[in-house]
Amino acid sequence: MDVADLLKKKGIEPSQPALLITAEDALEYLLEAIEEYCPNLEVDKMSKKDLQALLNSYAECVILYHPEDSHQERAVLLKHFEMLKKYGLGDEDFSSIDFC
């Protein structure tokens, strides 16, 4: 079955986004997880490039991980753990962020 035809039959525009999140929303969710799991992370000192890397990873993690216990946000932090060490994370923070 053609996906576009099925959506149109149901009155859904095929080009309509299925997932839409703003940078503000993503950062808000990330900051909540940071506050709980790694409060020493100095987000305000992050470069634009590094902050953008976190935001870009968030979309992928929303798709891959369930939202319970901040898995999505913690996955972003784990993915960029080495980079985040520049902003206050220490090796001991890894175990508090890790959810496996």
Helices and strands as residue ranges (DSSP letters): H 3-9, H 23-37, G 43-45, H 48-64, G 68-70, H 71-79, H 81-84, G 85-87, H 93-97
